[in-house]
């Protein structure tokens, strides 16, 4: 039996040739300067904000060049896979408008886009390398590899599978066949080229020229059989996929820079033209006097799902992340920034600092700029998935919701900026809706800001004298009259001129009404709130306190 026949017997008999795959995954028909980019998450946990950041840059590079952006799930590490992680990717990416042109629910001619479904493709290319003597089976056990590492550490040698520690590199085909026939488990290793130049040079779209030590290790490219399957390692799988999916630009985190030499070796061995690479610096955070990487373990805001659950508008987060990539965009109004491209060459080698306070400011500006109808649509869409009660109220009382969102948006100059995310709507505007409002029942409630006796007198008078109709000037005039009837100054200036003559000013009187109506001492314009609620609802919110005042008098 010829060596080729022996080698082929190590692989499935029905395995296709590499030529068949090359024809099946034909080159794309795109404009000459179009980029094909990919985001390739592993379903081993939640999506990091840094992953969202990289995916955003990959999508933009493809779309602005007239190319294609795809998402590929890299799930060959089955031991670390987390159930539901792939579904979370799709949910989070959908929220932020990062739906790919191919992958996920959108299949395409270059799929499947899940690596565990491409086993036959990888085996074809592994077999080809073994046929050419560029890869070989390795029977070293985990214990043998641990002994290698221990000896290398003791002798202060580089850690890896090379030289005298590459025990299976010189194993002949016949001997390998004997061991495979005997049922020994094996991996397949890439045969690192001999006579390497020592250092290699690359050009990165972010970092420019790079000079690095070349790879000198025979790395594993195909793992041992597990549950009847033989899956490749990340290094090999992504090289094959990027070639067959015709990816031209790989944007990824800079932790992969150290792998560039081995990835280029694999491309050369397989006869592929490598894509261009852009290695993005990690997102950072200030800690004390220093800085560190944004951490999944330490920082809740590191999880992309945090922004979905909390309800940060997708457009605001995208604008903020684009500003982290290119600081010139952060200084532009959002509408103008969206028309300007992100330039990878301006991304910089230092990790940008994530400042949640700055993001909140960007988000407040965005929400305040939305017309009320657009704001309600975004709010309702978020509530449908994260606050069912609020979603029902918004649907049932749409007109009231629009009035709530309209306050401070038109005819008052600078819009209010109460909301940085949709989950804050309940706190800031929930009082508009009877279903979400909790009446004030206690005269001693600290929010009222006055002694119980004074509160009792004010609300008792107010229930009998309140005038709802008329312009804003008349409406506010009644509060001055009420204040004076109960020993309060009609305005703050009068009170400051002689504080000893008054219990306080009209401001304290209005605060009692504000707390009864809104539940807080800070709210949008009270006259506009009263008009939105109507007289009956406003009085309904005051009466529980008036009833408490009557009960207190009856008890004396």
C-alpha positions in Angstrom: 0.0 0.0 0.0 1.4 3.4 -1.0 1.9 6.1 1.7 -1.0 8.1 0.2 -3.4 5.2 0.5 -2.3 4.7 4.1 -2.8 8.4 4.9 -6.2 8.5 3.3 -7.3 5.5 5.4 -6.9 7.7 8.4 -9.7 9.9 7.2 -13.4 9.3 6.2 -13.6 7.5 2.8 -16.1 9.9 1.4 -14.0 13.0 2.1 -14.1 15.5 -0.7 -11.0 16.9 -2.3 -9.7 20.4 -1.6 -10.4 21.3 -5.2 -14.0 20.5 -4.8 -14.3 22.9 -1.8 -12.4 25.6 -3.7 -15.0 25.3 -6.5 -17.9 25.1 -4.1 -16.9 28.2 -2.2 -16.1 30.3 -5.3 -14.6 33.7 -5.1 -17.1 36.5 -4.5 -18.2 38.9 -7.2 -17.6 42.3 -5.4 -16.1 45.7 -6.4 -12.3 45.6 -6.4 -12.0 47.6 -3.2 -14.8 45.9 -1.3 -14.0 44.3 2.0 -15.3 41.0 3.2 -15.1 41.1 7.0 -16.2 38.7 9.7 -16.9 38.6 13.4 -16.2 35.2 14.8 -17.4 34.8 18.4 -16.9 31.6 20.4 -20.0 30.5 22.4 -18.0 30.1 25.6 -19.7 33.0 27.5 -21.5 36.3 27.2 -20.6 38.9 24.6 -18.0 41.3 25.9 -18.4 45.0 25.0 -15.0 44.7 23.3 -16.6 42.1 21.0 -19.4 44.5 20.2 -16.7 47.1 19.5 -14.8 44.9 17.1 -18.0 43.7 15.4 -19.1 47.3 14.8 -15.8 48.1 13.1 -16.0 45.0 11.0 -19.5 45.7 9.9 -18.7 49.3 9.0 -15.6 48.4 7.0 -17.6 46.0 4.9 -20.7 48.2 4.4 -18.8 51.4 3.6 -16.7 49.6 0.9 -19.7 47.8 -0.7 -18.6 44.5 0.7 -20.0 41.8 3.0 -20.0 41.4 6.7 -20.5 37.9 8.1 -20.8 36.3 11.5 -19.2 32.9 12.0 -19.7 30.9 15.2 -16.3 29.3 16.2 -17.5 26.4 18.3 -14.8 23.8 17.9 -13.9 23.9 21.6 -16.9 21.9 22.7 -15.7 21.5 26.3 -15.9 25.2 27.0 -19.2 25.8 25.1 -21.9 27.5 27.2 -25.5 26.6 26.4 -27.5 29.5 25.0 -24.4 31.6 24.2 -24.9 31.5 20.4 -28.6 32.6 20.9 -27.4 35.5 23.1 -25.0 36.6 20.3 -27.9 36.8 18.0 -30.1 38.7 20.4 -27.5 41.2 21.4 -26.3 41.7 17.8 -29.9 42.3 16.6 -30.4 44.9 19.3 -27.4 46.9 18.2 -28.1 46.6 14.5 -25.2 44.3 13.9 -27.2 41.8 11.9 -24.8 40.2 9.4 -25.2 40.0 5.7 -24.4 36.3 6.1 -24.5 34.0 9.2 -26.9 33.6 12.0 -30.4 33.5 10.6 -29.1 34.7 7.2 -27.5 31.9 5.4 -25.4 32.3 2.3 -23.5 30.4 -0.4 -20.3 30.4 1.7 -22.0 28.7 4.7 -22.6 27.0 7.0 -21.4 29.7 9.3 -21.0 27.4 12.4 -17.6 25.7 12.5 -18.8 22.5 14.0 -20.9 22.0 10.9 -17.9 22.3 8.6 -16.0 19.2 9.9 -15.6 17.7 6.4 -14.1 20.8 5.0 -11.3 21.0 7.6 -10.6 17.2 7.3 -10.0 17.7 3.6 -7.3 20.3 4.1 -5.7 18.4 7.0 -5.5 15.4 4.8 -3.9 17.4 2.1 -1.2 18.7 4.5 -0.5 15.2 5.7 -0.3 13.9 2.2 2.3 16.6 1.4 4.3 15.8 4.6 3.4 19.2 6.0 1.5 17.7 8.9 1.7 14.4 10.8 -0.1 12.3 13.5 1.0 12.8 17.0 0.4 10.2 19.7 1.9 12.1 22.7 -0.3 11.8 25.8 -1.1 14.7 28.0 1.3 13.2 30.5 4.1 13.2 28.0 3.4 16.8 27.0 3.4 17.8 30.7 6.8 16.1 31.1 8.1 18.1 28.1 6.9 21.4 29.7 8.4 20.6 33.1 11.8 19.8 31.5 11.6 22.9 29.3 10.9 25.0 32.4 13.7 23.4 34.3 16.2 24.0 31.5 14.8 27.5 30.8 14.0 26.5 27.2 11.1 28.0 25.2 7.8 26.1 25.9 6.6 24.1 22.9 6.6 21.1 20.7 9.9 21.3 18.7 13.4 19.8 18.4 14.0 16.9 20.7 10.6 17.4 22.4 8.8 16.8 19.1 8.7 13.0 19.7 6.4 12.2 16.8 7.8 14.5 14.1 10.0 11.8 12.7 7.5 9.0 12.9 7.2 7.2 9.6 3.9 6.5 7.9 4.1 2.7 8.5 4.8 3.2 12.3 2.0 5.7 12.5 -0.3 3.3 10.8 0.6 0.5 13.3 -0.3 2.8 16.2 -3.5 4.0 14.6 -4.5 0.4 13.8 -3.9 -0.5 17.4 -6.5 2.1 18.5 -4.2 4.8 19.8 -5.7 8.3 20.0 -3.8 10.9 18.0 -3.9 14.5 17.1 -2.5 16.0 13.9 0.3 18.6 14.1 1.5 21.1 11.6 5.1 20.5 10.6 6.8 23.8 11.2 9.2 24.7 8.3 12.9 24.2 9.1 15.5 26.9 8.4 13.2 29.8 9.4 14.5 33.3 9.1 14.1 33.9 12.8 12.1 37.1 12.5 9.2 37.9 10.2 7.6 41.2 9.2 4.0 42.1 8.8 1.9 45.2 8.1 -1.1 45.8 10.3 -3.9 48.2 9.4 -3.8 49.6 12.9 -0.2 49.2 14.0 1.7 49.6 10.8 4.9 47.6 10.4 5.4 44.7 12.9 8.6 42.6 13.3 8.1 39.4 15.3 9.8 36.1 16.1 8.7 33.4 13.6 6.8 30.4 14.9 9.0 27.4 15.7 6.4 25.0 17.1 4.6 22.1 15.6 1.2 23.2 16.7 -1.9 20.9 16.8 -4.2 21.5 13.9 -6.6 18.6 14.4 -7.7 17.4 17.8 -8.2 13.8 18.8 -11.5 12.2 18.2 -14.1 13.2 20.7 -17.6 11.7 20.7 -16.9 10.3 17.2 -15.9 13.7 15.8 -12.6 15.2 14.8 -12.6 19.0 15.0 -9.8 21.4 14.2 -8.1 23.9 16.5 -9.0 27.5 16.2 -5.7 28.3 14.5 -6.4 25.9 11.6 -10.2 26.3 11.3 -10.2 30.1 11.0 -7.4 30.0 8.4 -9.4 27.6 6.2 -12.7 29.5 6.8 -11.3 32.9 6.1 -9.9 31.6 2.8 -13.0 29.8 1.7 -15.4 32.5 2.8 -13.2 34.9 0.9 -12.5 37.2 3.8 -10.2 40.0 2.9 -9.9 42.0 6.1 -9.8 40.5 9.6 -10.4 42.9 12.4 -9.8 41.3 15.8 -8.4 42.0 19.3 -4.7 42.5 19.7 -4.3 39.4 21.8 -4.0 37.6 18.5 -0.9 39.5 17.3 1.4 36.9 18.8 -0.4 34.2 16.6 0.3 36.1 13.4 3.5 34.0 12.5 1.7 30.7 12.8 -1.3 31.9 10.9 0.8 33.1 8.1 2.7 29.8 8.1 -0.6 27.9 7.7 -1.7 30.2 4.9 1.5 29.6 3.0 1.4 25.8 3.6 -2.2 25.6 2.3 -1.4 27.9 -0.7 -3.7 30.6 0.5 -3.3 34.4 0.2 -3.7 35.8 3.8 -6.2 38.5 4.4 -5.2 41.8 5.7 -5.2 42.2 9.5 -6.2 45.0 11.8 -5.5 44.3 15.5 -7.6 46.4 17.8 -6.4 47.5 21.3 -8.6 46.3 24.2 -11.1 48.5 25.9 -9.7 49.9 29.2 -10.9 51.3 32.4 -9.4 53.7 34.9 -8.7 52.1 38.3 -7.1 54.4 40.9 -4.1 56.0 39.4 -3.7 53.4 36.7 -5.7 51.7 34.0 -6.6 48.1 33.3 -8.6 46.1 30.8 -12.3 46.2 31.1 -13.0 42.9 32.9 -16.0 40.5 32.7 -15.3 39.5 36.3 -15.1 43.0 37.8 -17.1 45.3 35.6 -20.9 44.8 34.9 -20.6 47.3 32.1 -18.2 45.0 30.3 -21.0 42.7 29.2 -22.8 43.8 26.0 -26.0 42.4 27.5 -25.8 45.0 30.3 -26.6 47.7 27.7 -29.5 45.8 26.3 -31.1 44.9 29.6 -30.6 48.4 31.0 -32.0 49.9 27.8 -29.2 52.1 26.4 -30.3 53.1 22.9 -28.4 51.1 20.3 -27.6 54.3 18.3 -26.1 56.0 21.3 -23.9 53.0 22.1 -22.8 52.8 18.5 -22.0 56.5 18.4 -20.0 56.2 21.6 -18.0 53.1 20.4 -17.2 54.8 17.1 -15.9 57.7 19.1 -13.6 55.3 21.1 -12.1 54.1 17.8 -11.6 57.6 16.3 -11.7 60.4 18.8 -12.6 62.9 16.1 -16.0 61.3 15.8 -16.7 61.7 19.5 -16.4 65.5 19.2 -19.0 65.6 16.4 -22.8 65.8 16.7 -24.2 62.2 16.4 -26.0 62.9 13.1 -22.8 64.2 11.5 -20.6 61.5 13.1 -22.7 58.8 11.4 -21.8 60.1 8.0 -18.1 60.1 8.7 -16.1 56.8 8.3 -14.1 55.1 11.0 -10.5 54.9 9.9 -8.7 51.9 11.2 -5.4 53.6 10.9 -6.6 56.2 13.5 -7.7 53.6 16.0 -4.3 53.7 17.8 -2.3 51.0 19.7 -3.4 52.2 23.1 -6.6 50.8 24.5 -9.4 53.5 24.6 -10.9 54.2 28.0 -14.5 53.2 28.6 -16.2 55.9 30.7 -19.8 55.0 31.6 -20.5 58.6 32.7 -19.5 59.8 29.2 -21.7 57.1 27.6 -24.6 58.2 29.8 -24.1 61.8 28.6 -24.1 60.7 25.0 -27.2 58.6 25.6 -29.1 61.4 27.3 -28.3 63.7 24.4 -29.6 61.1 22.0 -32.8 60.4 23.8 -33.5 64.1 24.3 -33.0 64.7 20.5 -35.7 62.1 19.5 -39.2 63.3 18.6 -41.7 62.0 21.1 -43.1 59.4 18.7 -39.6 58.0 17.9 -38.8 57.9 21.6 -42.0 56.0 22.4 -41.3 53.5 19.6 -37.8 52.7 21.0 -39.0 52.7 24.6 -41.9 50.4 23.8 -39.7 48.0 21.9 -37.3 47.8 24.8 -40.1 47.4 27.3 -41.6 44.5 25.4 -38.6 42.4 26.2 -37.6 43.8 29.6 -40.6 45.4 31.5 -43.9 43.7 30.6 -46.0 45.9 32.9 -44.6 49.1 31.4 -45.1 47.7 27.9 -48.8 47.1 28.6 -49.2 50.6 30.1 -47.5 52.3 27.1 -49.8 50.4 24.7 -53.0 51.2 26.7 -52.1 54.9 27.3 -50.2 55.8 24.2 -51.5 59.4 24.1 -50.5 60.0 27.7 -47.1 58.4 27.1 -46.6 60.8 24.1 -47.5 63.8 26.3 -45.0 62.6 29.0 -42.2 62.3 26.5 -43.2 65.6 24.8 -42.8 67.6 28.0 -39.5 69.5 27.7 -39.1 68.7 24.0 -41.0 71.5 22.3 -41.4 75.2 22.9 -39.2 75.3 26.0 -35.7 75.8 24.5 -33.2 73.3 25.7 -34.8 69.8 26.0 -34.8 68.0 29.4 -32.3 65.2 29.7 -33.8 63.0 32.3 -33.1 59.6 30.7 -29.8 58.0 29.9 -31.5 54.6 29.3 -35.0 53.3 28.9 -35.0 51.5 32.2 -35.0 55.0 33.9 -38.3 55.9 32.3 -40.3 54.5 35.3 -38.4 56.6 37.7 -38.5 59.8 35.7 -42.0 59.5 34.0 -43.8 56.6 35.5 -45.9 58.9 37.7 -47.8 60.0 34.6 -49.7 56.6 34.5 -52.2 55.8 37.3 -51.2 52.2 37.1 -47.6 53.1 38.0 -48.2 55.9 40.5 -48.2 55.3 44.2 -50.3 57.9 46.2 -48.9 59.7 49.2 -50.9 58.8 52.3 -48.8 60.0 55.2 -48.6 63.7 56.4 -45.2 62.9 57.8 -43.7 61.8 54.5 -40.3 63.4 54.4 -40.6 64.1 50.7 -43.2 66.7 51.5 -40.6 68.9 53.3 -43.0 70.5 55.8 -44.4 69.7 59.2 -47.5 67.4 59.2 -49.8 70.2 60.5 -48.8 72.6 57.7 -49.2 69.9 55.1 -52.7 69.1 56.5 -53.8 72.7 56.2 -52.5 73.1 52.7 -54.0 70.0 51.2 -57.4 70.6 52.9 -57.5 74.1 51.4 -56.2 72.9 48.0 -58.9 70.2 47.6 -61.6 72.8 48.0 -60.1 75.7 46.1 -58.1 74.1 43.2 -58.7 75.8 39.8 -57.6 73.7 36.9 -58.7 75.8 33.9 -57.0 78.9 32.5 -53.5 79.8 31.3 -50.3 79.0 33.1 -50.1 82.5 34.7 -53.5 82.0 36.4 -52.7 78.4 37.4 -49.5 79.5 39.2 -51.2 82.5 40.7 -53.4 80.2 42.8 -50.4 78.8 44.4 -49.2 82.2 45.5 -52.7 82.9 46.9 -52.6 79.5 48.7 -49.2 80.3 50.1 -50.2 83.6 51.5 -53.3 82.2 53.1 -51.2 79.8 55.1 -48.3 82.1 56.1 -45.9 81.4 53.2 -44.3 84.1 51.1 -45.7 84.5 47.6 -42.2 84.2 46.0 -38.7 83.4 47.0 -37.5 87.0 46.9 -40.1 88.1 49.4 -39.2 85.2 51.7 -35.4 86.0 51.6 -36.1 89.6 52.4 -37.8 88.7 55.7 -37.7 84.9 56.4 -38.7 85.4 60.0 -42.2 86.5 58.9 -43.0 83.3 56.9 -43.1 79.5 57.3 -41.4 79.4 53.9 -42.0 80.4 50.3 -44.4 79.4 47.6 -41.7 76.9 46.5 -42.4 74.7 49.6 -46.2 75.0 48.9 -45.8 73.8 45.3 -43.5 71.0 46.5 -46.4 69.5 48.4 -48.4 69.3 45.2 -45.5 68.1 43.2 -44.8 65.2 45.6 -48.5 64.3 45.7 -48.7 64.2 41.9 -45.3 62.9 40.9 -43.9 61.2 44.0 -40.7 63.2 43.9 -39.5 66.8 44.6 -38.0 67.0 41.1 -40.0 66.7 38.0 -40.7 68.3 34.6 -42.9 71.4 34.3 -45.7 71.0 36.8 -48.3 72.9 34.8 -47.7 70.7 31.7 -48.0 67.6 34.0 -51.3 68.9 35.3 -52.6 69.5 31.8 -51.6 66.0 30.7 -53.2 64.3 33.7 -56.4 66.3 33.9 -58.2 67.8 36.8 -59.9 64.6 38.0 -56.7 62.6 38.1 -54.7 65.4 39.8 -57.3 65.7 42.6 -57.5 61.9 43.0 -53.8 62.0 43.8 -54.2 64.8 46.4 -57.3 63.3 48.2 -55.5 60.5 50.1 -53.4 63.1 51.9 -56.5 65.3 52.5 -58.2 62.3 53.9 -55.3 61.7 56.3 -55.6 65.4 57.3 -59.3 64.9 58.1 -58.6 61.8 60.1 -55.9 63.6 62.1 -58.3 66.4 63.0 -61.0 64.0 64.0 -58.6 62.2 66.3 -57.8 65.4 68.2 
